[in-house]
Amino acid sequence: MAKAASVGLLMAGALLLGACGSSGEGNSGLQRIHAVAPAVTYSYQGDQLDQATDRATTYCRRFDQEAKLSDLRTQDGTHYATYDCR
């Protein structure tokens, strides 16, 4: 019984560490470039604004807040979206 509990704790720990190491930034061209609560900025290419908004929503939920788009800009062909968490 104790061995099973130890194995369970090890697996839970491994899952937690894996989650901490994963940034969730798997979409090509979409990157979180600045995050200081209560705001986050993403760079993106093309029509990835919806994906940036989804990521900002997930980020702001950590603080029990909603993501509100506060700034859009383009520089050298790269788009930037900044969201405030409110």
PDB file with one MODEL, atoms N, CA, C and O in Angstrom:
MODEL        1
ATOM      1  N   MET A   1       0.831  -1.204   0.000  1.00  0.00           N
ATOM      2  CA  MET A   1       0.000   0.000   0.000  1.00  0.00           C
ATOM      3  C   MET A   1       0.872   1.263   0.000  1.00  0.00           C
ATOM      4  O   MET A   1       0.600   2.210  -0.739  1.00  0.00           O
ATOM      5  N   ALA A   2       1.914   1.270   0.829  1.00  0.00           N
ATOM      6  CA  ALA A   2       2.796   2.433   0.892  1.00  0.00           C
ATOM      7  C   ALA A   2       3.535   2.621  -0.421  1.00  0.00           C
ATOM      8  O   ALA A   2       3.779   3.749  -0.849  1.00  0.00           O
ATOM      9  N   LYS A   3       3.895   1.502  -1.066  1.00  0.00           N
ATOM     10  CA  LYS A   3       4.599   1.578  -2.345  1.00  0.00           C
ATOM     11  C   LYS A   3       3.690   2.202  -3.414  1.00  0.00           C
ATOM     12  O   LYS A   3       4.148   3.022  -4.210  1.00  0.00           O
ATOM     13  N   ALA A   4       2.430   1.825  -3.435  1.00  0.00           N
ATOM     14  CA  ALA A   4       1.485   2.388  -4.395  1.00  0.00           C
ATOM     15  C   ALA A   4       1.306   3.885  -4.158  1.00  0.00           C
ATOM     16  O   ALA A   4       1.214   4.655  -5.114  1.00  0.00           O
ATOM     17  N   ALA A   5       1.255   4.297  -2.914  1.00  0.00           N
ATOM     18  CA  ALA A   5       1.111   5.714  -2.591  1.00  0.00           C
ATOM     19  C   ALA A   5       2.348   6.486  -3.037  1.00  0.00           C
ATOM     20  O   ALA A   5       2.232   7.601  -3.546  1.00  0.00           O
ATOM     21  N   SER A   6       3.529   5.903  -2.850  1.00  0.00           N
ATOM     22  CA  SER A   6       4.766   6.553  -3.274  1.00  0.00           C
ATOM     23  C   SER A   6       4.809   6.723  -4.791  1.00  0.00           C
ATOM     24  O   SER A   6       5.195   7.775  -5.301  1.00  0.00           O
ATOM     25  N   VAL A   7       4.409   5.676  -5.494  1.00  0.00           N
ATOM     26  CA  VAL A   7       4.389   5.754  -6.953  1.00  0.00           C
ATOM     27  C   VAL A   7       3.395   6.823  -7.399  1.00  0.00           C
ATOM     28  O   VAL A   7       3.681   7.583  -8.324  1.00  0.00           O
ATOM     29  N   GLY A   8       2.253   6.888  -6.763  1.00  0.00           N
ATOM     30  CA  GLY A   8       1.250   7.902  -7.095  1.00  0.00           C
ATOM     31  C   GLY A   8       1.774   9.305  -6.867  1.00  0.00           C
ATOM     32  O   GLY A   8       1.539  10.196  -7.683  1.00  0.00           O
ATOM     33  N   LEU A   9       2.483   9.514  -5.765  1.00  0.00           N
ATOM     34  CA  LEU A   9       3.048  10.831  -5.479  1.00  0.00           C
ATOM     35  C   LEU A   9       4.117  11.203  -6.495  1.00  0.00           C
ATOM     36  O   LEU A   9       4.193  12.354  -6.925  1.00  0.00           O
ATOM     37  N   LEU A  10       4.937  10.241  -6.877  1.00  0.00           N
ATOM     38  CA  LEU A  10       5.968  10.504  -7.887  1.00  0.00           C
ATOM     39  C   LEU A  10       5.344  10.890  -9.225  1.00  0.00           C
ATOM     40  O   LEU A  10       5.818  11.810  -9.891  1.00  0.00           O
ATOM     41  N   MET A  11       4.287  10.193  -9.615  1.00  0.00           N
ATOM     42  CA  MET A  11       3.626  10.497 -10.879  1.00  0.00           C
ATOM     43  C   MET A  11       2.974  11.871 -10.832  1.00  0.00           C
ATOM     44  O   MET A  11       3.045  12.632 -11.798  1.00  0.00           O
ATOM     45  N   ALA A  12       2.343  12.186  -9.716  1.00  0.00           N
ATOM     46  CA  ALA A  12       1.710  13.496  -9.572  1.00  0.00           C
ATOM     47  C   ALA A  12       2.756  14.606  -9.638  1.00  0.00           C
ATOM     48  O   ALA A  12       2.539  15.642 -10.265  1.00  0.00           O
ATOM     49  N   GLY A  13       3.891  14.377  -8.983  1.00  0.00           N
ATOM     50  CA  GLY A  13       4.971  15.355  -9.024  1.00  0.00           C
ATOM     51  C   GLY A  13       5.503  15.558 -10.426  1.00  0.00           C
ATOM     52  O   GLY A  13       5.770  16.687 -10.839  1.00  0.00           O
ATOM     53  N   ALA A  14       5.659  14.466 -11.161  1.00  0.00           N
ATOM     54  CA  ALA A  14       6.144  14.557 -12.539  1.00  0.00           C
ATOM     55  C   ALA A  14       5.167  15.339 -13.416  1.00  0.00           C
ATOM     56  O   ALA A  14       5.586  16.137 -14.255  1.00  0.00           O
ATOM     57  N   LEU A  15       3.873  15.114 -13.225  1.00  0.00           N
ATOM     58  CA  LEU A  15       2.871  15.852 -13.992  1.00  0.00           C
ATOM     59  C   LEU A  15       2.917  17.339 -13.680  1.00  0.00           C
ATOM     60  O   LEU A  15       2.807  18.173 -14.579  1.00  0.00           O
ATOM     61  N   LEU A  16       3.079  17.668 -12.407  1.00  0.00           N
ATOM     62  CA  LEU A  16       3.147  19.074 -12.020  1.00  0.00           C
ATOM     63  C   LEU A  16       4.377  19.751 -12.606  1.00  0.00           C
ATOM     64  O   LEU A  16       4.295  20.877 -13.096  1.00  0.00           O
ATOM     65  N   LEU A  17       5.512  19.071 -12.557  1.00  0.00           N
ATOM     66  CA  LEU A  17       6.726  19.641 -13.131  1.00  0.00           C
ATOM     67  C   LEU A  17       6.589  19.813 -14.636  1.00  0.00           C
ATOM     68  O   LEU A  17       7.044  20.814 -15.191  1.00  0.00           O
ATOM     69  N   GLY A  18       5.979  18.868 -15.286  1.00  0.00           N
ATOM     70  CA  GLY A  18       5.756  18.974 -16.721  1.00  0.00           C
ATOM     71  C   GLY A  18       4.871  20.151 -17.059  1.00  0.00           C
ATOM     72  O   GLY A  18       5.106  20.849 -18.046  1.00  0.00           O
ATOM     73  N   ALA A  19       3.859  20.374 -16.250  1.00  0.00           N
ATOM     74  CA  ALA A  19       2.957  21.502 -16.484  1.00  0.00           C
ATOM     75  C   ALA A  19       3.675  22.824 -16.271  1.00  0.00           C
ATOM     76  O   ALA A  19       3.429  23.788 -16.997  1.00  0.00           O
ATOM     77  N   CYS A  20       4.563  22.879 -15.281  1.00  0.00           N
ATOM     78  CA  CYS A  20       5.304  24.112 -15.024  1.00  0.00           C
ATOM     79  C   CYS A  20       6.263  24.431 -16.160  1.00  0.00           C
ATOM     80  O   CYS A  20       6.468  25.599 -16.489  1.00  0.00           O
ATOM     81  N   GLY A  21       6.842  23.418 -16.752  1.00  0.00           N
ATOM     82  CA  GLY A  21       7.799  23.633 -17.819  1.00  0.00           C
ATOM     83  C   GLY A  21       7.159  23.937 -19.154  1.00  0.00           C
ATOM     84  O   GLY A  21       7.845  24.393 -20.069  1.00  0.00           O
ATOM     85  N   SER A  22       5.885  23.704 -19.297  1.00  0.00           N
ATOM     86  CA  SER A  22       5.207  23.909 -20.568  1.00  0.00           C
ATOM     87  C   SER A  22       4.639  25.313 -20.627  1.00  0.00           C
ATOM     88  O   SER A  22       3.854  25.710 -19.765  1.00  0.00           O
ATOM     89  N   SER A  23       5.032  26.058 -21.637  1.00  0.00           N
ATOM     90  CA  SER A  23       4.530  27.428 -21.748  1.00  0.00           C
ATOM     91  C   SER A  23       3.205  27.500 -22.483  1.00  0.00           C
ATOM     92  O   SER A  23       2.522  28.523 -22.441  1.00  0.00           O
ATOM     93  N   GLY A  24       2.836  26.410 -23.163  1.00  0.00           N
ATOM     94  CA  GLY A  24       1.595  26.415 -23.907  1.00  0.00           C
ATOM     95  C   GLY A  24       1.652  27.303 -25.139  1.00  0.00           C
ATOM     96  O   GLY A  24       0.615  27.702 -25.669  1.00  0.00           O
ATOM     97  N   GLU A  25       2.860  27.613 -25.596  1.00  0.00           N
ATOM     98  CA  GLU A  25       3.046  28.514 -26.722  1.00  0.00           C
ATOM     99  C   GLU A  25       3.376  27.710 -27.980  1.00  0.00           C
ATOM    100  O   GLU A  25       4.337  28.034 -28.678  1.00  0.00           O
ATOM    101  N   GLY A  26       2.606  26.679 -28.280  1.00  0.00           N
ATOM    102  CA  GLY A  26       2.917  25.780 -29.359  1.00  0.00           C
ATOM    103  C   GLY A  26       2.594  26.297 -30.752  1.00  0.00           C
ATOM    104  O   GLY A  26       3.071  25.712 -31.725  1.00  0.00           O
ATOM    105  N   ASN A  27       1.820  27.350 -30.904  1.00  0.00           N
ATOM    106  CA  ASN A  27       1.438  27.823 -32.235  1.00  0.00           C
ATOM    107  C   ASN A  27       2.596  28.559 -32.886  1.00  0.00           C
ATOM    108  O   ASN A  27       3.154  29.490 -32.305  1.00  0.00           O
ATOM    109  N   SER A  28       2.954  28.142 -34.088  1.00  0.00           N
ATOM    110  CA  SER A  28       4.033  28.771 -34.826  1.00  0.00           C
ATOM    111  C   SER A  28       3.680  30.227 -35.108  1.00  0.00           C
ATOM    112  O   SER A  28       2.594  30.530 -35.602  1.00  0.00           O
ATOM    113  N   GLY A  29       4.610  31.121 -34.788  1.00  0.00           N
ATOM    114  CA  GLY A  29       4.381  32.533 -35.057  1.00  0.00           C
ATOM    115  C   GLY A  29       3.692  33.286 -33.945  1.00  0.00           C
ATOM    116  O   GLY A  29       3.633  34.515 -33.987  1.00  0.00           O
ATOM    117  N   LEU A  30       3.166  32.593 -32.950  1.00  0.00           N
ATOM    118  CA  LEU A  30       2.475  33.240 -31.837  1.00  0.00           C
ATOM    119  C   LEU A  30       3.333  33.087 -30.596  1.00  0.00           C
ATOM    120  O   LEU A  30       3.614  31.968 -30.167  1.00  0.00           O
ATOM    121  N   GLN A  31       3.754  34.214 -30.011  1.00  0.00           N
ATOM    122  CA  GLN A  31       4.610  34.160 -28.834  1.00  0.00           C
ATOM    123  C   GLN A  31       4.173  35.189 -27.801  1.00  0.00           C
ATOM    124  O   GLN A  31       3.798  36.316 -28.127  1.00  0.00           O
ATOM    125  N   ARG A  32       4.236  34.758 -26.539  1.00  0.00           N
ATOM    126  CA  ARG A  32       4.046  35.740 -25.464  1.00  0.00           C
ATOM    127  C   ARG A  32       5.381  36.437 -25.318  1.00  0.00           C
ATOM    128  O   ARG A  32       6.395  35.785 -25.069  1.00  0.00           O
ATOM    129  N   ILE A  33       5.397  37.752 -25.468  1.00  0.00           N
ATOM    130  CA  ILE A  33       6.665  38.462 -25.414  1.00  0.00           C
ATOM    131  C   ILE A  33       6.831  39.292 -24.150  1.00  0.00           C
ATOM    132  O   ILE A  33       7.943  39.698 -23.812  1.00  0.00           O
ATOM    133  N   HIS A  34       5.733  39.545 -23.455  1.00  0.00           N
ATOM    134  CA  HIS A  34       5.811  40.331 -22.221  1.00  0.00           C
ATOM    135  C   HIS A  34       4.602  40.001 -21.362  1.00  0.00           C
ATOM    136  O   HIS A  34       3.466  40.028 -21.834  1.00  0.00           O
ATOM    137  N   ALA A  35       4.855  39.694 -20.110  1.00  0.00           N
ATOM    138  CA  ALA A  35       3.749  39.396 -19.206  1.00  0.00           C
ATOM    139  C   ALA A  35       4.087  39.898 -17.809  1.00  0.00           C
ATOM    140  O   ALA A  35       4.919  39.323 -17.106  1.00  0.00           O
ATOM    141  N   VAL A  36       3.435  40.960 -17.432  1.00  0.00           N
ATOM    142  CA  VAL A  36       3.539  41.481 -16.073  1.00  0.00           C
ATOM    143  C   VAL A  36       2.115  41.751 -15.636  1.00  0.00           C
ATOM    144  O   VAL A  36       1.453  42.658 -16.141  1.00  0.00           O
ATOM    145  N   ALA A  37       1.656  40.951 -14.691  1.00  0.00           N
ATOM    146  CA  ALA A  37       0.271  41.097 -14.240  1.00  0.00           C
ATOM    147  C   ALA A  37       0.035  42.539 -13.838  1.00  0.00           C
ATOM    148  O   ALA A  37       0.840  43.097 -13.092  1.00  0.00           O
ATOM    149  N   PRO A  38      -0.998  43.145 -14.285  1.00  0.00           N
ATOM    150  CA  PRO A  38      -2.178  42.576 -14.927  1.00  0.00           C
ATOM    151  C   PRO A  38      -2.228  42.794 -16.441  1.00  0.00           C
ATOM    152  O   PRO A  38      -3.277  43.171 -16.965  1.00  0.00           O
ATOM    153  N   ALA A  39      -1.127  42.566 -17.155  1.00  0.00           N
ATOM    154  CA  ALA A  39      -1.139  42.739 -18.608  1.00  0.00           C
ATOM    155  C   ALA A  39      -0.245  41.703 -19.275  1.00  0.00           C
ATOM    156  O   ALA A  39       0.674  41.163 -18.659  1.00  0.00           O
ATOM    157  N   VAL A  40      -0.535  41.436 -20.548  1.00  0.00           N
ATOM    158  CA  VAL A  40       0.265  40.483 -21.317  1.00  0.00           C
ATOM    159  C   VAL A  40       0.264  40.939 -22.772  1.00  0.00           C
ATOM    160  O   VAL A  40      -0.748  41.424 -23.277  1.00  0.00           O
ATOM    161  N   THR A  41       1.407  40.779 -23.444  1.00  0.00           N
ATOM    162  CA  THR A  41       1.531  41.144 -24.854  1.00  0.00           C
ATOM    163  C   THR A  41       1.972  39.926 -25.644  1.00  0.00           C
ATOM    164  O   THR A  41       2.877  39.198 -25.236  1.00  0.00           O
ATOM    165  N   TYR A  42       1.319  39.714 -26.784  1.00  0.00           N
ATOM    166  CA  TYR A  42       1.656  38.626 -27.696  1.00  0.00           C
ATOM    167  C   TYR A  42       2.060  39.201 -29.036  1.00  0.00           C
ATOM    168  O   TYR A  42       1.480  40.182 -29.503  1.00  0.00           O
ATOM    169  N   SER A  43       3.064  38.584 -29.657  1.00  0.00           N
ATOM    170  CA  SER A  43       3.365  38.893 -31.055  1.00  0.00           C
ATOM    171  C   SER A  43       2.767  37.774 -31.889  1.00  0.00           C
ATOM    172  O   SER A  43       2.722  36.619 -31.465  1.00  0.00           O
ATOM    173  N   TYR A  44       2.312  38.133 -33.078  1.00  0.00           N
ATOM    174  CA  TYR A  44       1.706  37.124 -33.934  1.00  0.00           C
ATOM    175  C   TYR A  44       1.846  37.544 -35.384  1.00  0.00           C
ATOM    176  O   TYR A  44       2.138  38.699 -35.695  1.00  0.00           O
ATOM    177  N   GLN A  45       1.629  36.578 -36.262  1.00  0.00           N
ATOM    178  CA  GLN A  45       1.704  36.834 -37.692  1.00  0.00           C
ATOM    179  C   GLN A  45       0.362  36.511 -38.323  1.00  0.00           C
ATOM    180  O   GLN A  45      -0.381  35.657 -37.839  1.00  0.00           O
ATOM    181  N   GLY A  46       0.064  37.208 -39.409  1.00  0.00           N
ATOM    182  CA  GLY A  46      -1.154  36.905 -40.156  1.00  0.00           C
ATOM    183  C   GLY A  46      -2.417  37.118 -39.350  1.00  0.00           C
ATOM    184  O   GLY A  46      -2.611  38.160 -38.725  1.00  0.00           O
ATOM    185  N   ASP A  47      -3.280  36.098 -39.379  1.00  0.00           N
ATOM    186  CA  ASP A  47      -4.604  36.219 -38.760  1.00  0.00           C
ATOM    187  C   ASP A  47      -4.700  35.457 -37.436  1.00  0.00           C
ATOM    188  O   ASP A  47      -5.696  34.781 -37.177  1.00  0.00           O
ATOM    189  N   GLN A  48      -3.671  35.567 -36.605  1.00  0.00           N
ATOM    190  CA  GLN A  48      -3.641  34.841 -35.337  1.00  0.00           C
ATOM    191  C   GLN A  48      -4.160  35.653 -34.157  1.00  0.00           C
ATOM    192  O   GLN A  48      -3.928  35.271 -33.010  1.00  0.00           O
ATOM    193  N   LEU A  49      -4.847  36.746 -34.399  1.00  0.00           N
ATOM    194  CA  LEU A  49      -5.352  37.566 -33.297  1.00  0.00           C
ATOM    195  C   LEU A  49      -6.299  36.768 -32.399  1.00  0.00           C
ATOM    196  O   LEU A  49      -6.254  36.916 -31.178  1.00  0.00           O
ATOM    197  N   ASP A  50      -7.146  35.938 -32.976  1.00  0.00           N
ATOM    198  CA  ASP A  50      -8.056  35.126 -32.158  1.00  0.00           C
ATOM    199  C   ASP A  50      -7.283  34.190 -31.236  1.00  0.00           C
ATOM    200  O   ASP A  50      -7.670  33.984 -30.086  1.00  0.00           O
ATOM    201  N   GLN A  51      -6.192  33.626 -31.742  1.00  0.00           N
ATOM    202  CA  GLN A  51      -5.380  32.734 -30.915  1.00  0.00           C
ATOM    203  C   GLN A  51      -4.683  33.516 -29.804  1.00  0.00           C
ATOM    204  O   GLN A  51      -4.574  33.032 -28.677  1.00  0.00           O
ATOM    205  N   ALA A  52      -4.214  34.717 -30.118  1.00  0.00           N
ATOM    206  CA  ALA A  52      -3.598  35.560 -29.095  1.00  0.00           C
ATOM    207  C   ALA A  52      -4.614  35.913 -28.013  1.00  0.00           C
ATOM    208  O   ALA A  52      -4.290  35.932 -26.826  1.00  0.00           O
ATOM    209  N   THR A  53      -5.844  36.192 -28.436  1.00  0.00           N
ATOM    210  CA  THR A  53      -6.903  36.511 -27.478  1.00  0.00           C
ATOM    211  C   THR A  53      -7.196  35.310 -26.581  1.00  0.00           C
ATOM    212  O   THR A  53      -7.387  35.467 -25.375  1.00  0.00           O
ATOM    213  N   ASP A  54      -7.230  34.124 -27.163  1.00  0.00           N
ATOM    214  CA  ASP A  54      -7.443  32.907 -26.354  1.00  0.00           C
ATOM    215  C   ASP A  54      -6.334  32.736 -25.331  1.00  0.00           C
ATOM    216  O   ASP A  54      -6.594  32.397 -24.177  1.00  0.00           O
ATOM    217  N   ARG A  55      -5.103  32.968 -25.751  1.00  0.00           N
ATOM    218  CA  ARG A  55      -3.969  32.827 -24.826  1.00  0.00           C
ATOM    219  C   ARG A  55      -4.037  33.875 -23.718  1.00  0.00           C
ATOM    220  O   ARG A  55      -3.758  33.572 -22.558  1.00  0.00           O
ATOM    221  N   ALA A  56      -4.403  35.093 -24.067  1.00  0.00           N
ATOM    222  CA  ALA A  56      -4.526  36.151 -23.064  1.00  0.00           C
ATOM    223  C   ALA A  56      -5.638  35.826 -22.079  1.00  0.00           C
ATOM    224  O   ALA A  56      -5.503  36.082 -20.883  1.00  0.00           O
ATOM    225  N   THR A  57      -6.726  35.268 -22.570  1.00  0.00           N
ATOM    226  CA  THR A  57      -7.828  34.865 -21.698  1.00  0.00           C
ATOM    227  C   THR A  57      -7.349  33.828 -20.689  1.00  0.00           C
ATOM    228  O   THR A  57      -7.662  33.914 -19.502  1.00  0.00           O
ATOM    229  N   THR A  58      -6.593  32.852 -21.167  1.00  0.00           N
ATOM    230  CA  THR A  58      -6.046  31.822 -20.271  1.00  0.00           C
ATOM    231  C   THR A  58      -5.101  32.443 -19.248  1.00  0.00           C
ATOM    232  O   THR A  58      -5.140  32.091 -18.069  1.00  0.00           O
ATOM    233  N   TYR A  59      -4.254  33.365 -19.697  1.00  0.00           N
ATOM    234  CA  TYR A  59      -3.318  34.033 -18.797  1.00  0.00           C
ATOM    235  C   TYR A  59      -4.055  34.806 -17.710  1.00  0.00           C
ATOM    236  O   TYR A  59      -3.721  34.687 -16.531  1.00  0.00           O
ATOM    237  N   CYS A  60      -5.045  35.590 -18.094  1.00  0.00           N
ATOM    238  CA  CYS A  60      -5.762  36.430 -17.126  1.00  0.00           C
ATOM    239  C   CYS A  60      -6.614  35.612 -16.158  1.00  0.00           C
ATOM    240  O   CYS A  60      -6.856  36.042 -15.030  1.00  0.00           O
ATOM    241  N   ARG A  61      -7.058  34.461 -16.583  1.00  0.00           N
ATOM    242  CA  ARG A  61      -7.844  33.603 -15.684  1.00  0.00           C
ATOM    243  C   ARG A  61      -7.041  33.166 -14.475  1.00  0.00           C
ATOM    244  O   ARG A  61      -7.614  32.845 -13.434  1.00  0.00           O
ATOM    245  N   ARG A  62      -5.717  33.148 -14.599  1.00  0.00           N
ATOM    246  CA  ARG A  62      -4.866  32.821 -13.446  1.00  0.00           C
ATOM    247  C   ARG A  62      -5.120  33.788 -12.286  1.00  0.00           C
ATOM    248  O   ARG A  62      -4.927  33.453 -11.117  1.00  0.00           O
ATOM    249  N   PHE A  63      -5.555  34.989 -12.645  1.00  0.00           N
ATOM    250  CA  PHE A  63      -5.792  36.042 -11.660  1.00  0.00           C
ATOM    251  C   PHE A  63      -7.279  36.287 -11.448  1.00  0.00           C
ATOM    252  O   PHE A  63      -7.673  37.305 -10.878  1.00  0.00           O
ATOM    253  N   ASP A  64      -8.108  35.345 -11.913  1.00  0.00           N
ATOM    254  CA  ASP A  64      -9.563  35.478 -11.833  1.00  0.00           C
ATOM    255  C   ASP A  64     -10.051  36.769 -12.479  1.00  0.00           C
ATOM    256  O   ASP A  64     -10.941  37.445 -11.964  1.00  0.00           O
ATOM    257  N   GLN A  65      -9.438  37.098 -13.633  1.00  0.00           N
ATOM    258  CA  GLN A  65      -9.814  38.300 -14.352  1.00  0.00           C
ATOM    259  C   GLN A  65     -10.039  37.965 -15.827  1.00  0.00           C
ATOM    260  O   GLN A  65      -9.704  36.873 -16.288  1.00  0.00           O
ATOM    261  N   GLU A  66     -10.609  38.918 -16.554  1.00  0.00           N
ATOM    262  CA  GLU A  66     -10.856  38.756 -17.986  1.00  0.00           C
ATOM    263  C   GLU A  66      -9.827  39.553 -18.779  1.00  0.00           C
ATOM    264  O   GLU A  66      -9.352  40.594 -18.324  1.00  0.00           O
ATOM    265  N   ALA A  67      -9.486  39.059 -19.971  1.00  0.00           N
ATOM    266  CA  ALA A  67      -8.561  39.758 -20.856  1.00  0.00           C
ATOM    267  C   ALA A  67      -9.319  40.790 -21.687  1.00  0.00           C
ATOM    268  O   ALA A  67     -10.321  40.470 -22.328  1.00  0.00           O
ATOM    269  N   LYS A  68      -8.836  42.015 -21.670  1.00  0.00           N
ATOM    270  CA  LYS A  68      -9.417  43.096 -22.469  1.00  0.00           C
ATOM    271  C   LYS A  68      -8.318  43.651 -23.376  1.00  0.00           C
ATOM    272  O   LYS A  68      -7.275  44.089 -22.891  1.00  0.00           O
ATOM    273  N   LEU A  69      -8.549  43.633 -24.681  1.00  0.00           N
ATOM    274  CA  LEU A  69      -7.578  44.146 -25.639  1.00  0.00           C
ATOM    275  C   LEU A  69      -7.369  45.640 -25.398  1.00  0.00           C
ATOM    276  O   LEU A  69      -8.325  46.416 -25.406  1.00  0.00           O
ATOM    277  N   SER A  70      -6.114  46.038 -25.185  1.00  0.00           N
ATOM    278  CA  SER A  70      -5.841  47.449 -24.905  1.00  0.00           C
ATOM    279  C   SER A  70      -4.990  48.115 -25.982  1.00  0.00           C
ATOM    280  O   SER A  70      -4.971  49.343 -26.077  1.00  0.00           O
ATOM    281  N   ASP A  71      -4.275  47.315 -26.806  1.00  0.00           N
ATOM    282  CA  ASP A  71      -3.423  47.919 -27.825  1.00  0.00           C
ATOM    283  C   ASP A  71      -3.137  46.920 -28.946  1.00  0.00           C
ATOM    284  O   ASP A  71      -2.852  45.750 -28.693  1.00  0.00           O
ATOM    285  N   LEU A  72      -3.217  47.394 -30.168  1.00  0.00           N
ATOM    286  CA  LEU A  72      -2.820  46.626 -31.357  1.00  0.00           C
ATOM    287  C   LEU A  72      -1.822  47.475 -32.131  1.00  0.00           C
ATOM    288  O   LEU A  72      -2.048  48.665 -32.352  1.00  0.00           O
ATOM    289  N   ARG A  73      -0.719  46.860 -32.544  1.00  0.00           N
ATOM    290  CA  ARG A  73       0.234  47.595 -33.370  1.00  0.00           C
ATOM    291  C   ARG A  73       0.980  46.616 -34.265  1.00  0.00           C
ATOM    292  O   ARG A  73       1.014  45.415 -33.997  1.00  0.00           O
ATOM    293  N   THR A  74       1.570  47.135 -35.321  1.00  0.00           N
ATOM    294  CA  THR A  74       2.363  46.346 -36.248  1.00  0.00           C
ATOM    295  C   THR A  74       3.708  47.029 -36.430  1.00  0.00           C
ATOM    296  O   THR A  74       3.788  48.242 -36.623  1.00  0.00           O
ATOM    297  N   GLN A  75       4.765  46.224 -36.363  1.00  0.00           N
ATOM    298  CA  GLN A  75       6.107  46.758 -36.543  1.00  0.00           C
ATOM    299  C   GLN A  75       6.914  45.766 -37.368  1.00  0.00           C
ATOM    300  O   GLN A  75       7.061  44.607 -36.979  1.00  0.00           O
ATOM    301  N   ASP A  76       7.431  46.208 -38.488  1.00  0.00           N
ATOM    302  CA  ASP A  76       8.227  45.359 -39.389  1.00  0.00           C
ATOM    303  C   ASP A  76       7.507  44.066 -39.756  1.00  0.00           C
ATOM    304  O   ASP A  76       8.130  43.007 -39.828  1.00  0.00           O
ATOM    305  N   GLY A  77       6.212  44.148 -39.987  1.00  0.00           N
ATOM    306  CA  GLY A  77       5.435  43.000 -40.426  1.00  0.00           C
ATOM    307  C   GLY A  77       4.966  42.073 -39.321  1.00  0.00           C
ATOM    308  O   GLY A  77       4.240  41.117 -39.591  1.00  0.00           O
ATOM    309  N   THR A  78       5.364  42.333 -38.083  1.00  0.00           N
ATOM    310  CA  THR A  78       4.914  41.528 -36.949  1.00  0.00           C
ATOM    311  C   THR A  78       3.857  42.316 -36.191  1.00  0.00           C
ATOM    312  O   THR A  78       4.023  43.506 -35.920  1.00  0.00           O
ATOM    313  N   HIS A  79       2.771  41.637 -35.855  1.00  0.00           N
ATOM    314  CA  HIS A  79       1.671  42.261 -35.124  1.00  0.00           C
ATOM    315  C   HIS A  79       1.861  42.030 -33.621  1.00  0.00           C
ATOM    316  O   HIS A  79       2.385  41.000 -33.198  1.00  0.00           O
ATOM    317  N   TYR A  80       1.431  42.996 -32.839  1.00  0.00           N
ATOM    318  CA  TYR A  80       1.493  42.905 -31.387  1.00  0.00           C
ATOM    319  C   TYR A  80       0.136  43.239 -30.807  1.00  0.00           C
ATOM    320  O   TYR A  80      -0.495  44.222 -31.195  1.00  0.00           O
ATOM    321  N   ALA A  81      -0.308  42.413 -29.873  1.00  0.00           N
ATOM    322  CA  ALA A  81      -1.588  42.625 -29.191  1.00  0.00           C
ATOM    323  C   ALA A  81      -1.323  42.643 -27.683  1.00  0.00           C
ATOM    324  O   ALA A  81      -0.759  41.697 -27.134  1.00  0.00           O
ATOM    325  N   THR A  82      -1.726  43.704 -27.037  1.00  0.00           N
ATOM    326  CA  THR A  82      -1.569  43.821 -25.589  1.00  0.00           C
ATOM    327  C   THR A  82      -2.946  43.764 -24.939  1.00  0.00           C
ATOM    328  O   THR A  82      -3.891  44.408 -25.393  1.00  0.00           O
ATOM    329  N   TYR A  83      -3.039  42.991 -23.881  1.00  0.00           N
ATOM    330  CA  TYR A  83      -4.286  42.789 -23.154  1.00  0.00           C
ATOM    331  C   TYR A  83      -4.082  43.165 -21.699  1.00  0.00           C
ATOM    332  O   TYR A  83      -3.057  42.842 -21.098  1.00  0.00           O
ATOM    333  N   ASP A  84      -5.066  43.851 -21.140  1.00  0.00           N
ATOM    334  CA  ASP A  84      -5.095  44.117 -19.707  1.00  0.00           C
ATOM    335  C   ASP A  84      -5.999  43.080 -19.054  1.00  0.00           C
ATOM    336  O   ASP A  84      -7.045  42.719 -19.594  1.00  0.00           O
ATOM    337  N   CYS A  85      -5.585  42.616 -17.898  1.00  0.00           N
ATOM    338  CA  CYS A  85      -6.425  41.700 -17.123  1.00  0.00           C
ATOM    339  C   CYS A  85      -7.242  42.542 -16.159  1.00  0.00           C
ATOM    340  O   CYS A  85      -6.688  43.258 -15.325  1.00  0.00           O
ATOM    341  N   ARG A  86      -8.577  42.453 -16.276  1.00  0.00           N
ATOM    342  CA  ARG A  86      -9.454  43.257 -15.410  1.00  0.00           C
ATOM    343  C   ARG A  86     -10.518  42.385 -14.791  1.00  0.00           C
ATOM    344  O   ARG A  86     -11.353  42.876 -14.031  1.00  0.00           O
TER     345      ARG A  86
ENDMDL
END
